[in-house]
Amino acid sequence: MRALLPEPADLVDLVETYASGIPGGGDRPFVRVNMISSLDGAIAVAGRSAGLGGGGDRLLFHVLRSLCDVVLVGAGTARVERYRQVHVPPEVQEVRRSRGQAPVPPVAVVTQSCNLDWSSELFRGPGPRTIVLAPGNTPADALQQARVVADVMTVGAGAVDLTAAVASLHDMGLAHVLCEGGPTLNTSLAAANLVDELCLTLSPQLAGCVGGVLLGGWLGSTGVWMARTEADGTRNFRSQPLAQLVPLRLVSLLEDESYLFLRLAAARPPQG
Ligand SMILES: NC(=O)c1ccc[n+]([C@@H]2O[C@H](COP(=O)([O-])OP(=O)(O)OC[C@H]3O[C@@H](n4cnc5c(N)ncnc54)[C@H](OP(=O)(O)O)[C@@H]3O)[C@@H](O)[C@H]2O)c1
């Protein structure tokens, strides 16, 4: 992988590159969103993101996980991508311990329905218990079922109050949040002004995404990760546009086998 910006370099230390600029000490929540998109805006092929990825993208995926305190994911993605607990190699666990982090970051799933597979590895694996973030008005029996295998936090009513959820994670010592999508959750985070950073991999492919550059026009600065193509290709839609565009500033640009890796920071004053 080579760097194109801010300074050209033939070899890049991914850990160093992506650890730089993260607020130290965990004194406030830091939310980083990691997504991959085709050049025309598709975030899934045949319903899953794997078809877009490459070696460099998979490497970056694991590096970002190795740096975070918690992996945040929407229930839709957890279901479709069959989410598991995070795997961290022993040597990386040691590095994390030396930084004062837990050896393995837990996964936190945002859900309204609580319709999750409680028998899956995500909830039954040997790693840290998965956190379930659900609205306070979730039926008691659903919460009870979840509590058997997960740490449950109820925040908000009707939908999860993401500002309160991120603050609660921070209170638990989980200050560095890595959100791995999907677009519904991303859009809600952006609407709540919670996105500090977007790591966007541009896959050198065209997937024919309605709303993308080929079919229907570009969606604006946040459209790349709001557009999606459904599994069967028959239903294409995008989330509600944000009330306000979220401006982003390019921090770095890397390249590997024609994949482009953009690291973009929210161009707004840091949260207090
Ligand atoms: N290209 C990429 O990098 C990438 C990354 C991730 C996902 N994807 C793709 O994205 C697609 C899934 O998209 P999606 O929009 O359905 O994913 P999503 O955002 O992961 O899931 C949406 C679901 O998350 C829950 N949710 C989100 N925000 C909530 C809130 N504020 N309060 C309560 N619940 C909330 C709800 O769960 P309930 O339904 O349980 O109520 C909602 O239906 C898949 O095709 C996946 O492959 C691509």
PDBQT file of the ligand as one rigid body, heavy atoms in Angstrom, charges set to zero:
ROOT
HETATM    1  N1  LIG A 301     -19.990  -1.564   2.002  1.00  0.00    +0.000 N 
HETATM    2  C1  LIG A 301     -19.872  -1.558   3.306  1.00  0.00    +0.000 C 
HETATM    3  O1  LIG A 301     -18.833  -1.133   3.838  1.00  0.00    +0.000 OA
HETATM    4  C2  LIG A 301     -21.007  -2.052   4.162  1.00  0.00    +0.000 A 
HETATM    5  C3  LIG A 301     -20.913  -1.995   5.562  1.00  0.00    +0.000 A 
HETATM    6  C4  LIG A 301     -21.996  -2.417   6.319  1.00  0.00    +0.000 A 
HETATM    7  C5  LIG A 301     -23.126  -2.909   5.712  1.00  0.00    +0.000 A 
HETATM    8  N2  LIG A 301     -23.178  -2.960   4.357  1.00  0.00    +0.000 N 
HETATM    9  C6  LIG A 301     -24.377  -3.474   3.694  1.00  0.00    +0.000 C 
HETATM   10  O2  LIG A 301     -25.477  -2.714   4.120  1.00  0.00    +0.000 OA
HETATM   11  C7  LIG A 301     -26.648  -3.507   3.996  1.00  0.00    +0.000 C 
HETATM   12  C8  LIG A 301     -27.479  -3.395   5.262  1.00  0.00    +0.000 C 
HETATM   13  O3  LIG A 301     -27.944  -2.076   5.319  1.00  0.00    +0.000 OA
HETATM   14  P1  LIG A 301     -28.852  -1.544   6.502  1.00  0.00    +0.000 P 
HETATM   15  O4  LIG A 301     -29.082  -0.102   6.287  1.00  0.00    +0.000 OA
HETATM   16  O5  LIG A 301     -30.030  -2.459   6.681  1.00  0.00    +0.000 OA
HETATM   17  O6  LIG A 301     -27.871  -1.768   7.705  1.00  0.00    +0.000 OA
HETATM   18  P2  LIG A 301     -27.793  -1.302   9.208  1.00  0.00    +0.000 P 
HETATM   19  O7  LIG A 301     -27.695   0.145   9.349  1.00  0.00    +0.000 OA
HETATM   20  O8  LIG A 301     -26.684  -2.145   9.712  1.00  0.00    +0.000 OA
HETATM   21  O9  LIG A 301     -29.111  -1.886   9.861  1.00  0.00    +0.000 OA
HETATM   22  C9  LIG A 301     -30.312  -1.202   9.948  1.00  0.00    +0.000 C 
HETATM   23  C10 LIG A 301     -30.960  -1.691  11.213  1.00  0.00    +0.000 C 
HETATM   24  O10 LIG A 301     -30.165  -1.296  12.338  1.00  0.00    +0.000 OA
HETATM   25  C11 LIG A 301     -30.996  -0.947  13.405  1.00  0.00    +0.000 C 
HETATM   26  N3  LIG A 301     -30.863   0.488  13.643  1.00  0.00    +0.000 N 
HETATM   27  C12 LIG A 301     -30.108   1.388  12.972  1.00  0.00    +0.000 A 
HETATM   28  N4  LIG A 301     -30.183   2.602  13.555  1.00  0.00    +0.000 NA
HETATM   29  C13 LIG A 301     -31.014   2.446  14.614  1.00  0.00    +0.000 A 
HETATM   30  C14 LIG A 301     -31.466   3.300  15.647  1.00  0.00    +0.000 A 
HETATM   31  N5  LIG A 301     -31.089   4.600  15.743  1.00  0.00    +0.000 N 
HETATM   32  N6  LIG A 301     -32.306   2.788  16.578  1.00  0.00    +0.000 NA
HETATM   33  C15 LIG A 301     -32.683   1.510  16.557  1.00  0.00    +0.000 A 
HETATM   34  N7  LIG A 301     -32.255   0.631  15.617  1.00  0.00    +0.000 NA
HETATM   35  C16 LIG A 301     -31.432   1.106  14.669  1.00  0.00    +0.000 A 
HETATM   36  C17 LIG A 301     -32.406  -1.354  13.007  1.00  0.00    +0.000 C 
HETATM   37  O11 LIG A 301     -32.438  -2.723  13.393  1.00  0.00    +0.000 OA
HETATM   38  P3  LIG A 301     -33.710  -3.681  13.544  1.00  0.00    +0.000 P 
HETATM   39  O12 LIG A 301     -34.098  -4.037  12.141  1.00  0.00    +0.000 OA
HETATM   40  O13 LIG A 301     -33.218  -4.853  14.315  1.00  0.00    +0.000 OA
HETATM   41  O14 LIG A 301     -34.762  -2.924  14.281  1.00  0.00    +0.000 OA
HETATM   42  C18 LIG A 301     -32.343  -1.166  11.500  1.00  0.00    +0.000 C 
HETATM   43  O15 LIG A 301     -33.333  -1.875  10.802  1.00  0.00    +0.000 OA
HETATM   44  C19 LIG A 301     -26.192  -4.935   3.732  1.00  0.00    +0.000 C 
HETATM   45  O16 LIG A 301     -26.376  -5.223   2.380  1.00  0.00    +0.000 OA
HETATM   46  C20 LIG A 301     -24.708  -4.892   4.064  1.00  0.00    +0.000 C 
HETATM   47  O17 LIG A 301     -23.971  -5.804   3.304  1.00  0.00    +0.000 OA
HETATM   48  C21 LIG A 301     -22.148  -2.547   3.576  1.00  0.00    +0.000 A 
ENDROOT
TORSDOF 0
